[in-house]
Each structure stands twice: as C-alpha cells, then as structure tokens.
Amino acid sequence: MYPSSVVPRIILRIFSSTSGCAALNSSENQRCTVGSTLKVAPGTWSNSPSLTYQWLRNGVPIAGATSTSYKVLSSDSTQQIGAVVTATKTGFETASAATANVTIAKMTSTTTASLAATQ
C-alpha cells in the first residue's frame, strides 16, 4: 500500500485448479465451467496490509464468497465472475484492485435413450 495520494495499479489473475478454465492473460483459450474452482492471486502490495477478498457475479458481490477461491455454481452459468482484493492498514488509504471477469460456459445436458424390442 502507498500513502493516501498514490493508489497502485495491480494486475490480478483468476485461475482454475481444474482444466476447465484457463488463467487470464495466458495463451490458453479454455472456458470456465460449472464445478471449476477459481482462485485469485492477490498481486503485490507494499507495507504488508491486511487483504480481504470479494467474488462478484456480474459486478454484484456474491454472498459468502470472501476467500481466495470460489467454486463455480450452476447459478453462475453464462455469468461474468470476477474478484476484488481490498488492502487495509492503519495510517494508509484503503486500496482495492479488481480482476478482469471470466465468463462461465453455458451448462449443457445430454439425454440418452434406448429402445427395446418387444414381441
């Protein structure tokens, strides 16, 4: 963190612990899917502040989603998910940095049917 007149520019990344979602700013072009676990890298902050996390769905805070990771739910399908990291320390201005959003892939379903011959 910096004194009150300077707010750092921090690039944050969301990445998945499964192959269902590529890291932002990577050359991979995979899509995030329901069931993926997203994680946020907090970036680098000076002066060792306390960090808090808030995950967002379409820019709105997700209730209870305040850790460094977030498991993508079915309600996130086709939505934009991002995170905000907020740094606080006594004597310093509070600063926040946001990730770019990732789009969660549309859920798909498969139906299998079989026919049986009758006599």
Solvent accessible surface area in square Angstrom, and as a share of the most:
residue,aa,sasa,rsa
1,M,0,0.00
2,Y,93,0.35
3,P,84,0.53
4,S,74,0.48
5,S,104,0.67
6,V,78,0.45
7,V,84,0.49
8,P,26,0.16
9,R,211,0.77
10,I,26,0.13
11,I,113,0.57
12,L,6,0.03
13,R,98,0.36
14,I,0,0.00
15,F,66,0.28
16,S,16,0.11
17,S,72,0.46
18,T,67,0.39
19,S,94,0.61
20,G,19,0.19
21,C,8,0.05
22,A,11,0.09
23,A,25,0.19
24,L,33,0.16
25,N,120,0.62
26,S,46,0.30
27,S,119,0.77
28,E,100,0.45
29,N,145,0.74
30,Q,92,0.41
31,R,146,0.53
32,C,5,0.03
33,T,56,0.33
34,V,50,0.29
35,G,35,0.34
36,S,2,0.02
37,T,34,0.20
38,L,0,0.00
39,K,75,0.32
40,V,7,0.04
41,A,34,0.26
42,P,44,0.28
43,G,34,0.33
44,T,122,0.71
45,W,27,0.10
46,S,45,0.29
47,N,69,0.36
48,S,97,0.62
49,P,21,0.13
50,S,73,0.47
51,L,56,0.28
52,T,81,0.47
53,Y,32,0.12
54,Q,46,0.20
55,W,0,0.00
56,L,29,0.15
57,R,62,0.23
58,N,80,0.41
59,G,51,0.49
60,V,97,0.56
61,P,85,0.53
62,I,14,0.07
63,A,104,0.81
64,G,77,0.74
65,A,10,0.08
66,T,79,0.46
67,S,59,0.38
68,T,63,0.37
69,S,40,0.26
70,Y,17,0.07
71,K,122,0.52
72,V,2,0.01
73,L,90,0.45
74,S,67,0.43
75,S,73,0.47
76,D,0,0.00
77,S,19,0.12
78,T,73,0.43
79,Q,47,0.21
80,Q,66,0.30
81,I,0,0.00
82,G,1,0.01
83,A,1,0.01
84,V,35,0.20
85,V,0,0.00
86,T,34,0.20
87,A,0,0.00
88,T,57,0.33
89,K,81,0.34
90,T,135,0.78
91,G,79,0.76
92,F,64,0.27
93,E,69,0.31
94,T,74,0.43
95,A,8,0.06
96,S,60,0.39
97,A,13,0.10
98,A,64,0.50
99,T,14,0.08
100,A,64,0.50
101,N,75,0.38
102,V,10,0.06
103,T,62,0.36
104,I,0,0.00
105,A,15,0.12
106,K,148,0.63
107,M,99,0.44
108,T,127,0.74
109,S,109,0.70
110,T,128,0.74
111,T,128,0.75
112,T,125,0.73
113,A,91,0.71
114,S,104,0.67
115,L,180,0.90
116,A,92,0.71
117,A,107,0.83
118,T,128,0.74
119,Q,231,1.03
